[in-house]
Each structure stands twice: as structure tokens, then as C-alpha cells.
Amino acid sequence: LYHTMTRERRLNDFLLTVTKSIFQELVSMDVVMLKIMSYAKKLVNADRASLFMVDSRTKELYARIFDIGREEHDMLDSSAISDIDGEKRSASDECPCIRFPMDKGIAGYVATTGKTLNILDAYSDSRFNRDIDQKTGYKTKTLLCMPIMIQGSVIGVVQMINKKNGHFTKSDEESFETFAVYCGLALHHASLYDRIRRSEQKCKVSLEVLSYHASCTDEEYERMRACPLPDNIPNLERFEYSPWDVSNELKPTYVLYMFLDLANLDPLYANRFDMECLMRFILTVRKNYRNVPYHNWSHAFSVAHSIYTVIKQTKNGFSPNDVCIALFVACLCHDLDHRGKTNAFMVKSASALASIYSTSTMERHHFNQTVTILQ
């Protein structure tokens, strides 16, 4: 009883160390696989280990990393291992890995049935494939092959090769069965992490593409630059002035006029802005308003004109001058990319925007669109 309890305590201490190591440094699938192979060898005192993952789409087992019997682990290369069909894979290949059908070999049997195999003599078992031994010169004697499962499904197979002192025992199987639970959780979370990381990269690429297409074109900029900026626009700063009388083609020029007029209220801001940058900003803002009935570019122009009028009529009541610029830009951008729907509709329809911004959905989106354009 004492020896049994001592063994259980050592196993528990080992599993605690494994858990800390695997879950504290969950950075990638390859790192987790390396750790699992390393700890699995220590657990049952095996000479080598291999970890095959299940590709449910192609019904195959695959391994990107192979243990060649040293403390360090190397990525597969042509000198370390050949795949099960005898075709060599080099590290320079697009996907250096072993791949074979799930119904082939000992690992395939375990992946298909979910059962553990403890083989005392590998060469006497008809399921054992000798191709790898023949190509690497390594002699496989004993094998312990166990499935790694998550939510009742086999996601991988760990294969222990050649126990250093004798053969794998029932005690090894029981210990490894407990260890496999932690392996399943670690691999599952590492897989999720890899997917999230790939999704982030896809989002970055998508944002780059969208930012390119959402920016004003050189043709639009040239047309605006060719349009002369008026020296004075009569009655523009009066409340009675109707912004609806201004054509869509002239609106960007009028916005530029109002912006520069506000900037020139303070000598420190006069001639401070790069004209090309300012023009492209205004045209890009216009491009990012959707063609909806109300919250469109004409509405943005109207609101921007309103704050311009308020600032001019209050006779420098807003101080310092950068507050005026901020108010004008805010009004011009306040409904960017509006979809013509209310916040309540966005939430109740479970839109993607509502999942990102649970409160003030559209307002937060307008703000973030503005920051994106400014950046």
C-alpha cells in the first residue's frame, strides 16, 4: 500500500509539472507537441516517441516533428526520417511531414479504434510497418501506442518506442492514460490558439486590402486639386445658409475651405496642414459614407457646416483653436460607414458589429473608422 501511494504521489507530482509546463507556455502547436513527446518519454522511460495528429478532413495521420533519440527535437528532414510510403521529405518542402491513411499501421489502428496497444515484439505484429526502421537503421522492439482524445473524439496518437528497461507494463498504460487527458486539453487549446493567430493575420491582410480600396483614388485627388479653392463663399457662416444647395462634387472643396478657415483663426495653425494630405483625408471620408437614405455624405457635410457656423458665430468662443479643428473633424466623421440601421436593430439581429461593441454599437464603429482613416 505504501509503495502504491508513493507511486501515485510521484505520478501526481509529474502531472502537475507537465500541466504547468504545457499550459503556461501555450504558444504554438509545435511547442506543445515537443513538450508532450519529451514528457511522455520520461513518464514511461521510453527511448523514442512520436506524436501523430488526426486530419479529420483527409482521414489521415500526420506528424511535423519527429524524435530522433536526442534531448533536442528536430523538424523532419530528409536525413532524419522518410515518410511511411518511402517518399523523402526535405525541410525545404512546403509541408515537411509524415502523412499516411488512418487505417494503416499500428498508429492508424489506435486512431481508428480508440484502443491502446501494448506490443512486446513489434516485428511479430502484422500491423507494424518496417519501412521507417529500414530507412533509418533504427530497430523497434517494444511499442506502447495510445490515443489522445477530446470530447470523445481521437485527435492524436502518441507512440512510445523501446522501453529502456524491459517492456511497457500495465502500470505504464495506466499512468499514460491519465497523462493523455492533459495532452488532449493542451493540444486542443494549442489548436485553438493557432487558429486564432491565423485569423488575426487574415484580418490584418483584409484590413490592408480594405484600407487600399477605401482610400481615395489618385483620379479623385487630381479632380479636387484642379478645382480652385474660393477666396470667399458668401453667407457660408450664416445659419440660414443651406448646405443642400452645394453639389456633391463641390462639397469636398467647401469642406476644405471651412477647415482652413477654422485653422486660420489662430496664427499658430495657419499654413500648418499639408494640402495633399488634407484633400485625401476629406475624399477618403466621403468614400467611407454609404449610400443610405439619411446618414450619408450629404448629412455629414450638413453637420460639419453646422459646427462651422456655430464656431464662427460665437466669435472665438471656443478656445484653444485645436478644439475647433477637433469639433469640425468629429462632425464630418460622426456617421462614418453607417448602415442605415439603429443600434437596437444591430443588437437584435446579432450582427458582427454588435458582437464587437455591445453598447453604443454604431457610435463606437464610427469612432474606430475615424481613427483608422486618421492613422
C-alpha positions as CSV (number, residue, x, y, z in Angstrom):
1,L,0.0,0.0,0.0
2,Y,2.9,2.4,0.9
3,H,4.6,1.7,-2.4
4,T,1.4,2.2,-4.4
5,M,0.7,5.5,-2.6
6,T,4.3,6.6,-3.3
7,R,4.0,5.8,-7.0
8,E,0.7,7.7,-7.2
9,R,2.2,10.7,-5.5
10,R,5.1,10.7,-7.9
11,L,2.7,10.5,-10.8
12,N,0.6,13.4,-9.4
13,D,3.8,15.5,-9.0
14,F,4.8,14.6,-12.5
15,L,1.4,15.5,-14.0
16,L,1.4,18.8,-12.0
17,T,4.8,19.7,-13.6
18,V,3.6,18.7,-17.0
19,T,0.4,20.8,-16.6
20,K,2.4,23.9,-15.5
21,S,4.9,23.5,-18.3
22,I,2.4,22.9,-21.1
23,F,-0.3,25.4,-20.2
24,Q,2.0,28.3,-19.0
25,E,3.8,28.4,-22.3
26,L,1.0,27.7,-24.8
27,V,2.5,29.5,-27.7
28,S,2.1,27.1,-30.7
29,M,1.1,23.6,-31.7
30,D,4.7,22.6,-32.4
31,V,5.9,23.7,-29.0
32,V,3.2,21.7,-27.3
33,M,3.9,18.7,-29.4
34,L,7.6,18.8,-28.4
35,K,6.7,19.1,-24.7
36,I,4.3,16.2,-24.9
37,M,6.8,13.9,-26.6
38,S,9.5,14.9,-24.1
39,Y,7.3,14.3,-21.0
40,A,5.8,11.1,-22.5
41,K,9.3,9.6,-22.8
42,K,10.1,10.5,-19.2
43,L,6.8,9.1,-17.9
44,V,7.3,5.5,-19.2
45,N,11.1,5.6,-19.6
46,A,11.0,5.2,-23.4
47,D,13.9,5.6,-25.9
48,R,11.9,7.5,-28.5
49,A,8.4,9.0,-29.0
50,S,6.2,10.0,-31.9
51,L,3.1,12.1,-31.9
52,F,0.7,11.8,-34.8
53,M,-2.3,14.2,-35.2
54,V,-5.5,13.3,-36.9
55,D,-6.6,15.2,-40.0
56,S,-10.3,14.6,-40.0
57,R,-10.7,16.3,-43.4
58,T,-8.5,13.9,-45.3
59,K,-8.8,10.9,-42.9
60,E,-5.0,10.8,-42.4
61,L,-2.5,10.9,-39.6
62,Y,0.4,13.3,-39.8
63,A,3.4,14.4,-37.9
64,R,5.6,17.5,-38.4
65,I,8.1,16.8,-35.6
66,F,10.0,13.6,-35.1
67,D,12.0,12.4,-32.1
68,I,15.4,11.1,-33.3
69,G,16.5,10.0,-29.8
70,R,18.3,13.1,-28.6
71,E,17.2,15.6,-25.9
72,E,16.6,18.2,-28.6
73,H,14.0,17.6,-31.3
74,D,14.5,18.4,-34.9
75,M,12.0,19.2,-37.6
76,L,11.7,16.5,-40.2
77,D,14.3,16.5,-42.8
78,S,15.5,14.0,-45.4
79,S,18.3,12.7,-43.3
80,A,16.2,12.2,-40.1
81,I,13.1,10.3,-41.5
82,S,11.3,9.3,-44.6
83,D,7.5,9.1,-44.7
84,I,5.6,5.8,-44.5
85,D,5.4,5.4,-48.2
86,G,9.1,5.8,-48.7
87,E,9.0,9.2,-50.3
88,K,11.6,11.5,-48.8
89,R,10.5,14.9,-47.4
90,S,13.1,17.7,-47.0
91,A,12.9,20.6,-44.6
92,S,12.7,22.9,-47.6
93,D,9.4,21.3,-48.8
94,E,6.2,23.3,-48.4
95,C,4.9,20.9,-45.7
96,P,7.7,18.7,-44.3
97,C,5.7,16.0,-42.5
98,I,4.8,12.3,-42.4
99,R,1.3,11.6,-43.7
100,F,-0.5,8.2,-44.1
101,P,-4.1,6.9,-44.1
102,M,-5.8,6.4,-40.7
103,D,-6.3,2.8,-41.4
104,K,-2.6,2.0,-41.9
105,G,-0.1,0.7,-39.3
106,I,-0.3,0.5,-35.5
107,A,-0.9,4.2,-35.1
108,G,-3.7,4.0,-37.7
109,Y,-5.3,1.1,-35.8
110,V,-5.3,3.1,-32.5
111,A,-6.6,6.3,-34.2
112,T,-9.4,4.3,-35.8
113,T,-10.5,2.2,-32.8
114,G,-9.5,4.4,-29.9
115,K,-7.9,1.4,-28.2
116,T,-4.5,1.2,-26.6
117,L,-1.9,-1.2,-28.0
118,N,1.0,-2.5,-25.9
119,I,3.2,-4.6,-28.2
120,L,6.0,-6.7,-26.7
121,D,7.6,-7.6,-30.1
122,A,6.9,-5.1,-32.9
123,Y,8.2,-7.3,-35.7
124,S,5.9,-10.2,-34.8
125,D,2.8,-7.9,-35.1
126,S,1.4,-7.8,-38.7
127,R,0.2,-4.2,-38.3
128,F,3.7,-2.9,-37.8
129,N,5.3,-1.2,-40.8
130,R,9.0,-1.8,-41.1
131,D,9.7,0.8,-43.8
132,I,10.8,3.5,-41.4
133,D,13.2,1.2,-39.5
134,Q,14.7,0.0,-42.7
135,K,15.4,3.5,-44.0
136,T,16.7,4.9,-40.6
137,G,18.5,1.9,-39.4
138,Y,16.7,2.1,-36.0
139,K,15.4,-1.2,-34.5
140,T,11.9,-1.0,-33.0
141,K,11.3,-3.7,-30.3
142,T,8.6,-2.7,-27.9
143,L,5.7,-0.3,-28.6
144,L,3.1,1.5,-26.4
145,C,0.6,3.3,-28.6
146,M,-2.3,5.3,-27.0
147,P,-5.0,7.6,-28.3
148,I,-5.3,11.3,-27.3
149,M,-9.0,12.2,-27.1
150,I,-11.0,15.3,-26.6
151,Q,-14.8,15.3,-26.1
152,G,-14.9,11.6,-27.1
153,S,-13.0,12.0,-30.4
154,V,-9.5,10.9,-31.2
155,I,-7.4,14.0,-32.1
156,G,-4.0,12.3,-32.0
157,V,-1.9,9.2,-31.2
158,V,1.2,9.0,-29.1
159,Q,3.6,6.2,-29.8
160,M,6.3,5.2,-27.2
161,I,9.1,3.2,-28.7
162,N,11.5,0.8,-26.9
163,K,11.3,0.9,-23.1
164,K,14.8,1.3,-21.8
165,N,14.5,-1.5,-19.1
166,G,12.3,-4.3,-20.3
167,H,8.9,-3.8,-21.8
168,F,5.9,-1.5,-21.2
169,T,3.8,-2.6,-18.3
170,K,0.1,-2.3,-17.3
171,S,1.3,0.4,-14.8
172,D,2.8,2.4,-17.7
173,E,-0.5,2.1,-19.5
174,E,-2.5,3.5,-16.5
175,S,0.0,6.3,-16.0
176,F,-0.1,7.3,-19.6
177,E,-3.9,7.1,-19.8
178,T,-4.0,9.9,-17.1
179,F,-1.3,11.8,-18.9
180,A,-3.2,11.6,-22.2
181,V,-6.1,13.6,-20.7
182,Y,-3.8,16.5,-20.2
183,C,-2.3,16.1,-23.6
184,G,-5.7,16.3,-25.2
185,L,-6.5,19.5,-23.4
186,A,-3.2,21.0,-24.3
187,L,-3.4,20.1,-28.0
188,H,-7.0,21.3,-28.2
189,H,-6.1,24.7,-26.7
190,A,-2.9,24.9,-28.9
191,S,-5.0,24.2,-32.0
192,L,-7.4,27.0,-31.0
193,Y,-4.5,29.3,-30.4
194,D,-3.1,28.5,-33.9
195,R,-6.5,29.2,-35.5
196,I,-6.8,32.5,-33.6
197,R,-3.3,33.5,-34.7
198,R,-4.1,32.7,-38.3
199,S,-7.4,34.6,-38.1
200,E,-5.5,37.6,-36.8
201,Q,-3.1,37.5,-39.7
202,K,-6.1,37.1,-42.1
203,C,-7.7,40.1,-40.5
204,K,-4.5,42.2,-40.9
205,V,-4.4,41.3,-44.6
206,S,-8.1,42.1,-45.0
207,L,-7.6,45.5,-43.4
208,E,-4.7,46.3,-45.7
209,V,-6.8,45.4,-48.7
210,L,-9.8,47.3,-47.4
211,S,-7.8,50.4,-46.5
212,Y,-6.4,50.4,-50.0
213,H,-9.8,50.2,-51.6
214,A,-11.5,52.5,-49.0
215,S,-8.9,55.3,-49.7
216,C,-9.5,57.9,-52.3
217,T,-8.0,57.3,-55.7
218,D,-5.4,59.5,-57.4
219,E,-8.0,60.5,-60.0
220,E,-10.3,61.8,-57.3
221,Y,-7.5,63.7,-55.7
222,E,-6.4,65.2,-59.1
223,R,-10.0,66.4,-59.8
224,M,-10.2,68.1,-56.4
225,R,-6.9,69.7,-56.8
226,A,-7.9,71.0,-60.2
227,C,-10.9,72.7,-58.6
228,P,-9.9,76.2,-57.5
229,L,-10.4,76.9,-53.8
230,P,-12.7,80.0,-53.4
231,D,-11.3,83.1,-51.7
232,N,-14.7,83.7,-50.1
233,I,-18.0,81.9,-50.0
234,P,-20.8,84.4,-49.3
235,N,-23.1,83.7,-46.4
236,L,-21.4,80.3,-45.7
237,E,-21.1,81.1,-42.0
238,R,-24.7,82.1,-41.6
239,F,-27.3,79.7,-40.1
240,E,-29.7,80.4,-42.9
241,Y,-27.2,79.0,-45.5
242,S,-28.5,75.8,-47.0
243,P,-25.8,73.1,-47.4
244,W,-28.2,71.2,-49.7
245,D,-27.6,73.8,-52.4
246,V,-24.0,72.6,-52.8
247,S,-23.4,69.9,-55.4
248,N,-21.7,66.6,-54.3
249,E,-18.7,67.4,-56.5
250,L,-18.2,70.8,-54.7
251,K,-18.8,69.5,-51.2
252,P,-15.1,68.3,-50.6
253,T,-13.9,71.7,-51.8
254,Y,-16.3,73.5,-49.4
255,V,-15.1,71.2,-46.5
256,L,-11.5,72.1,-47.3
257,Y,-12.5,75.8,-47.3
258,M,-14.2,75.6,-43.9
259,F,-11.3,73.5,-42.4
260,L,-8.7,76.0,-43.5
261,D,-10.8,78.9,-42.4
262,L,-11.0,77.4,-38.9
263,A,-7.3,76.7,-38.8
264,N,-6.5,80.3,-39.8
265,L,-8.4,81.6,-36.8
266,D,-5.1,81.1,-34.9
267,P,-1.8,82.2,-36.4
268,L,-0.1,79.1,-34.9
269,Y,-2.3,76.9,-37.1
270,A,-2.1,78.9,-40.3
271,N,-0.5,77.1,-43.2
272,R,0.3,74.2,-40.9
273,F,-1.5,71.4,-42.8
274,D,-0.2,69.6,-45.8
275,M,-2.8,70.3,-48.6
276,E,-2.5,66.9,-50.4
277,C,-2.9,65.0,-47.1
278,L,-5.9,67.2,-46.2
279,M,-7.5,66.7,-49.5
280,R,-7.0,62.9,-49.5
281,F,-8.4,62.8,-46.0
282,I,-11.6,64.6,-47.0
283,L,-12.1,62.5,-50.1
284,T,-11.5,59.3,-48.1
285,V,-14.1,60.3,-45.5
286,R,-16.6,60.9,-48.4
287,K,-15.8,57.5,-49.8
288,N,-16.4,55.8,-46.5
289,Y,-20.0,57.0,-46.2
290,R,-22.5,54.5,-47.5
291,N,-25.3,55.4,-49.9
292,V,-28.1,55.2,-47.3
293,P,-31.1,57.5,-47.2
294,Y,-30.1,59.7,-44.3
295,H,-26.7,59.0,-42.6
296,N,-24.7,59.7,-45.8
297,W,-22.1,62.1,-47.1
298,S,-24.6,65.0,-47.5
299,H,-25.7,64.6,-43.9
300,A,-22.0,64.6,-42.8
301,F,-21.4,67.8,-44.8
302,S,-24.5,69.4,-43.3
303,V,-23.4,68.6,-39.7
304,A,-19.9,69.8,-40.4
305,H,-21.3,73.1,-41.8
306,S,-23.4,73.4,-38.7
307,I,-20.5,73.3,-36.2
308,Y,-18.5,75.6,-38.5
309,T,-21.4,78.1,-38.3
310,V,-21.6,77.8,-34.5
311,I,-17.8,78.4,-34.1
312,K,-17.8,81.4,-36.5
313,Q,-20.9,83.0,-34.9
314,T,-19.6,82.7,-31.3
315,K,-16.6,84.8,-32.3
316,N,-13.8,82.7,-30.9
317,G,-15.8,81.4,-28.0
318,F,-14.1,78.1,-28.5
319,S,-10.5,78.1,-27.2
320,P,-7.9,76.9,-27.9
321,N,-8.1,76.6,-31.7
322,D,-7.4,72.8,-31.8
323,V,-10.8,72.3,-30.1
324,C,-12.4,73.9,-33.2
325,I,-10.5,71.6,-35.5
326,A,-11.4,68.6,-33.4
327,L,-15.1,69.5,-33.4
328,F,-15.1,70.0,-37.2
329,V,-13.4,66.7,-37.9
330,A,-15.7,64.9,-35.4
331,C,-18.8,66.3,-37.1
332,L,-17.5,65.4,-40.5
333,C,-16.8,61.8,-39.5
334,H,-19.6,61.3,-36.9
335,D,-21.6,58.8,-39.0
336,L,-18.8,57.0,-41.0
337,D,-19.9,53.7,-42.5
338,H,-23.4,53.9,-41.1
339,R,-25.6,51.1,-42.4
340,G,-28.9,52.8,-42.0
341,K,-29.9,50.7,-39.0
342,T,-30.4,51.5,-35.3
343,N,-28.3,50.2,-32.5
344,A,-31.2,48.1,-31.3
345,F,-31.6,46.5,-34.7
346,M,-27.8,45.7,-34.9
347,V,-28.0,44.0,-31.4
348,K,-31.3,42.1,-32.1
349,S,-30.1,40.9,-35.5
350,A,-26.9,39.6,-33.8
351,S,-24.7,41.5,-36.3
352,A,-20.9,41.2,-36.2
353,L,-20.6,44.8,-35.1
354,A,-22.9,44.2,-32.1
355,S,-20.7,41.3,-31.0
356,I,-17.7,43.7,-31.0
357,Y,-19.4,46.6,-29.4
358,S,-22.2,45.6,-27.1
359,T,-23.2,49.2,-26.2
360,S,-23.4,52.3,-28.4
361,T,-22.7,49.9,-31.3
362,M,-22.7,52.3,-34.3
363,E,-21.2,55.2,-32.3
364,R,-18.1,53.1,-31.4
365,H,-17.9,51.9,-35.0
366,H,-18.0,55.5,-36.4
367,F,-15.2,56.4,-33.9
368,N,-13.0,53.5,-34.9
369,Q,-13.5,54.2,-38.6
370,T,-12.4,57.7,-38.0
371,V,-9.3,56.7,-36.1
372,T,-8.5,54.2,-38.9
373,I,-8.7,56.9,-41.6
374,L,-6.6,59.3,-39.5
375,Q,-4.0,56.7,-39.0
